[in-house]
Amino acid sequence: MGVNRLATRVKKTKTLSKGCAVQALALLLPFVGAIAGRAGSVIGTVFMVVFVFVGWKMSTTWFCGACGKPIANKRVKDCPSCQVKFK
């Protein structure tokens, strides 16, 4: 009980997820905006950058290195499932 166990956070990125779909939609935005003209293309490009970032965040998940259960984010201090502390 008095043993202080340490584990690492494991980052995994899913390739076929909602985040990937958002990034695919982002690639179409400048072309859809070009239909509305030059201003639409510029606005579409700005939204594309935002959607790529949001999609990247959606497709990234963090796991406990000891038990393999998902954790909320990389700032979590200890695993809610197995109670180990993260380095």
VOPAGU-2260 file (C-alpha; in pm, 1 decimal, decimal comma):
REM VOPAGU-2260
SITE   aa  ch    i         X         Y         Z
SITE  MET   A    0       0,0       0,0       0,0
SITE  GLY   A    1     284,5     241,6      75,6
SITE  VAL   A    2     447,6     185,1    -264,4
SITE  ASN   A    3     449,5     499,5    -476,7
SITE  ARG   A    4     403,4     372,4    -833,9
SITE  LEU   A    5     476,9     590,2   -1136,9
SITE  ALA   A    6     346,0     559,5   -1490,4
SITE  THR   A    7     360,6     756,2   -1812,5
SITE  ARG   A    8      87,8     912,7   -2021,5
SITE  VAL   A    9      50,4     753,7   -2364,6
SITE  LYS   A   10     -68,3     968,9   -2655,3
SITE  LYS   A   11    -260,2     800,7   -2936,2
SITE  THR   A   12    -395,1     956,8   -3252,0
SITE  LYS   A   13    -686,3     794,7   -3433,1
SITE  THR   A   14    -684,6     814,4   -3811,6
SITE  LEU   A   15   -1047,7     721,9   -3872,5
SITE  SER   A   16   -1242,1     934,7   -3629,2
SITE  LYS   A   17   -1458,7    1243,2   -3605,3
SITE  GLY   A   18   -1143,6    1454,2   -3595,1
SITE  CYS   A   19   -1031,1    1311,2   -3928,5
SITE  ALA   A   20   -1370,1    1394,6   -4079,3
SITE  VAL   A   21   -1341,6    1753,6   -3954,9
SITE  GLN   A   22    -995,9    1782,5   -4112,7
SITE  ALA   A   23   -1126,9    1645,4   -4443,3
SITE  LEU   A   24   -1404,6    1904,1   -4436,0
SITE  ALA   A   25   -1142,4    2171,0   -4366,8
SITE  LEU   A   26    -963,7    2089,8   -4692,9
SITE  LEU   A   27   -1280,5    2167,7   -4888,8
SITE  LEU   A   28   -1350,7    2506,5   -4729,0
SITE  PRO   A   29   -1123,4    2724,0   -4950,5
SITE  PHE   A   30   -1274,5    2571,2   -5264,7
SITE  VAL   A   31   -1630,1    2619,1   -5141,3
SITE  GLY   A   32   -1539,6    2974,5   -5043,9
SITE  ALA   A   33   -1394,2    3038,4   -5390,8
SITE  ILE   A   34   -1744,1    3001,2   -5535,5
SITE  ALA   A   35   -1833,9    3319,5   -5345,2
SITE  GLY   A   36   -1528,9    3503,2   -5480,9
SITE  ARG   A   37   -1190,3    3610,0   -5353,9
SITE  ALA   A   38   -1320,1    3715,9   -5009,7
SITE  GLY   A   39   -1494,6    3381,0   -4970,9
SITE  SER   A   40   -1171,9    3201,5   -5052,3
SITE  VAL   A   41    -980,3    3400,2   -4788,2
SITE  ILE   A   42   -1250,5    3334,3   -4527,3
SITE  GLY   A   43   -1254,8    2966,4   -4625,4
SITE  THR   A   44    -878,0    2946,9   -4576,9
SITE  VAL   A   45    -903,4    3101,0   -4229,1
SITE  PHE   A   46   -1174,2    2852,4   -4133,8
SITE  MET   A   47    -962,5    2572,2   -4281,8
SITE  VAL   A   48    -678,5    2647,8   -4038,8
SITE  VAL   A   49    -922,9    2651,1   -3746,0
SITE  PHE   A   50   -1091,3    2325,8   -3853,3
SITE  VAL   A   51    -757,0    2147,3   -3899,9
SITE  PHE   A   52    -654,5    2243,0   -3545,4
SITE  VAL   A   53    -991,8    2140,6   -3398,4
SITE  GLY   A   54    -983,4    1809,8   -3588,6
SITE  TRP   A   55    -631,8    1740,4   -3463,9
SITE  LYS   A   56    -741,2    1798,9   -3103,8
SITE  MET   A   57   -1046,4    1574,3   -3152,9
SITE  SER   A   58    -842,4    1284,4   -3288,4
SITE  THR   A   59    -582,4    1288,3   -3007,8
SITE  THR   A   60    -653,1    1089,9   -2689,6
SITE  TRP   A   61    -442,4    1017,4   -2381,4
SITE  PHE   A   62    -415,2     684,4   -2198,8
SITE  CYS   A   63    -258,9     560,7   -1875,2
SITE  GLY   A   64      64,1     371,9   -1941,3
SITE  ALA   A   65      -0,7     130,5   -1651,2
SITE  CYS   A   66    -362,2      19,0   -1703,7
SITE  GLY   A   67    -439,5     145,2   -2056,3
SITE  LYS   A   68    -757,3     331,1   -1958,2
SITE  PRO   A   69    -827,1     669,9   -2118,8
SITE  ILE   A   70    -752,0     984,0   -1918,5
SITE  ALA   A   71    -901,0    1329,2   -1968,1
SITE  ASN   A   72    -589,4    1513,1   -2089,6
SITE  LYS   A   73    -213,4    1535,1   -2046,9
SITE  ARG   A   74    -239,6    1757,3   -1737,8
SITE  VAL   A   75    -396,9    1482,8   -1521,4
SITE  LYS   A   76    -172,0    1411,6   -1220,1
SITE  ASP   A   77    -289,1    1055,2   -1143,9
SITE  CYS   A   78    -495,2     785,5   -1313,6
SITE  PRO   A   79    -860,0     774,6   -1200,6
SITE  SER   A   80    -872,8     396,7   -1257,8
SITE  CYS   A   81    -552,8     252,2   -1109,6
SITE  GLN   A   82    -447,2     553,9    -894,9
SITE  VAL   A   83     -83,8     563,5   -1018,4
SITE  LYS   A   84      96,9     897,5   -1034,3
SITE  PHE   A   85     222,3    1023,0   -1369,0
SITE  LYS   A   86     581,3    1135,3   -1422,9
